Amino acid sequence: MTATTPPPQAEPEVRKAPPPPDSGARPGTARRSLLRALPVSPAVVLLLLFLAGPIVYCVVIAFTDLQLTGQAEESFVGFDNFTRAFRDEAFLNAVWLTLVFTVLSSLIGQNTLGLALASLMQRASKPVRTLTGGIVVTAWVLPEVVAGFLLYAFFRREGTLNAVLDGLHLPSQNWLFTLPILAVSFANVWRGTAFSMLVYSAALNEIPKEVTEAAEVDGASGWRRMWHVTLPMIRRSIGTNLMLNTLQTLSVFGLIWVMTRGGPSGKSQTLPLFMHEQAFQNSLIGYGTAVALLLLLIGSLFSVVYLRLLRTEV
């Protein structure tokens, strides 16, 4: 007879105890979170009080007919201020001049000249770099009103530019009357190029020398190295510089006000000057604030475009 082995017995199932019910956040965790937020709470309060508060108030009065004088109380007018702006030829002219001023002085002038100066200073001697950087930065740190008076003295009918042209026996003219938007664009380039130069100088210093030396050994000329090597490697710095310069240029007021006050006949009246005229000279606070919100929208559109370009890989 053969012995039979008994069948294996199943091990008893071990039941796990159910997890305890969630009793919420522990008091210690909430207390730590509160203590971590406590140091930044004064800054948050100040931002809400002095930044978010005025912005919300401006949005509210942009939909009213608030005036400085001759009005007992304001009333809600909806989108009337905005529709009025788009029907106003002076507003459309200010939008066009703002775009021209931004493209000429920021996108083309400051950006291109800043990159050129930064590239040339990379190859210049130390005394030349120091002298050039000091001159350019001096124009940047001048107050906007002072820079406006200097450029007014340069472009006026009896100013420095016409004196030089007369000395060279070349025709002169009243630049602030015949070409006012070009004159204020040049003034903004003269004053703001230093920022672009500093940004691009820092970006060019970060490019490894081995990369440019390898391109030079391969026979790439200066322009080819700039286009195929340098510009792609500083792409993010270019986008950041363009965004900051554009936002700063859109809000330029004092420089143009001192030089031309938006004249003659509105030929240099950008949106900040148009907004000032409507709000404080014509006493139309509601309409002027609506124009300010439209200017904020234009700046936001530029920022969105630049941010999307920064995300795009080369």
Salt bridges, closest charged atoms under 4 A:
GLU158 OE1 - ARG156 NH2 3.54
GLU313 OE1 - ARG235 NH2 3.91
GLU313 OE2 - ARG236 NH2 3.26
